[in-house]
Amino acid sequence: MRIQQVAIAAIKKENKYLLTKRVKMDPEDVDYAPFVWHLPGGGIEKDENSETALKREIKEELGVEIHSAILIPKTFTDTRRNWQGVFILFLCSLMDYNQEIILNEESEEYGWFTLEEASKLKVLPHTIEMIVEANKLRI
């Protein structure tokens, strides 16, 4: 089994979180395909710390920069096929909320959702739990 650390961004604007609708699925995520919503982020590469990975992934996936990242003191794990993800969650804000979000090929849509709105969407595992934890902190 492959174990992967994953940095996840709970990007907050007022009482809403940025979610993207995934269209390009990793092999371990095919059971959730197609078109599931999730918090942006991705795998931590060799010799990279979690915050550096987070900033890189957000730039790659959304074309924007995050200003602050507060580590949320709870780790999430999920096993999918021959893969186990260890998710490291950060509460974040955008460097500039006027910057244009440009999605890469992994996603087709994004939106800002409250916890209640996100709870009604088809999401990847732990997405709602992560938003609940992020809601406990202030940025």
Residue pairs with C-beta under 8 A, 6 or more apart in sequence:
1 79
1 82
1 83
1 84
2 82
2 83
2 84
3 83
3 84
3 86
4 43
4 44
4 83
4 84
4 85
4 86
5 43
5 44
5 50
5 85
5 86
5 88
6 41
6 42
6 43
6 44
6 85
6 86
6 87
6 88
7 41
7 42
7 43
7 44
7 50
7 51
7 53
7 54
7 57
7 88
7 90
8 39
8 40
8 41
8 54
8 87
8 88
8 89
8 90
8 130
9 18
9 39
9 40
9 41
9 54
9 57
9 58
9 66
9 69
9 90
9 92
10 17
10 39
10 72
10 89
10 90
10 91
10 92
10 130
10 131
10 133
10 134
11 17
11 18
11 39
11 40
11 58
11 66
11 92
11 93
11 94
12 18
12 91
12 92
12 93
12 134
12 139
13 93
13 94
13 97
13 112
15 114
16 112
16 113
16 114
16 117
17 39
17 112
17 113
17 114
17 115
17 118
17 131
17 134
18 39
18 40
18 62
18 101
18 110
18 111
18 112
19 37
19 38
19 39
19 40
19 110
19 111
19 112
19 113
19 118
19 121
19 123
19 127
20 37
20 38
20 40
20 61
20 62
20 103
20 106
20 107
20 109
20 110
21 35
21 36
21 37
21 107
21 108
21 109
21 110
21 111
22 29
22 33
22 35
22 36
22 37
22 38
22 106
22 107
22 124
23 34
23 35
23 106
23 107
23 108
24 105
24 106
24 107
25 32
25 33
25 34
27 81
27 83
28 80
28 81
28 82
28 83
28 85
29 36
29 80
29 124
31 80
31 81
32 124
32 125
35 108
35 122
36 122
36 123
36 124
37 111
37 113
37 118
37 121
37 122
37 123
37 124
37 127
38 123
38 124
38 127
39 89
39 127
39 130
39 131
40 57
40 58
40 61
40 62
41 54
41 57
41 58
41 61
41 87
42 53
42 57
42 60
42 61
43 53
43 57
44 50
44 53
44 88
45 53
48 56
50 71
50 88
50 90
51 69
51 71
51 90
54 66
54 69
54 90
54 92
55 65
55 66
55 69
58 64
58 65
58 66
58 92
59 65
60 104
61 103
61 104
61 106
61 107
62 101
62 102
62 103
62 104
62 110
63 99
63 100
63 101
63 102
63 103
63 104
64 94
64 95
64 96
64 99
64 100
64 101
64 102
65 94
65 95
65 96
65 99
66 92
66 93
66 94
66 95
67 92
67 93
67 94
67 95
68 92
68 93
68 139
69 90
69 91
69 92
70 90
70 91
70 92
70 137
70 139
71 88
71 89
71 90
72 89
72 90
72 91
72 130
72 133
72 134
72 136
72 137
74 89
74 133
75 86
75 87
75 88
75 89
76 86
76 87
76 89
76 126
76 129
76 130
77 84
77 85
77 86
77 87
78 84
78 85
78 87
78 125
78 126
79 85
87 126
87 130
89 130
89 133
89 134
91 134
91 137
91 139
92 139
93 139
101 110
103 109
103 110
113 121
115 128
115 131
115 132
115 135
118 127
118 128
118 131
119 128
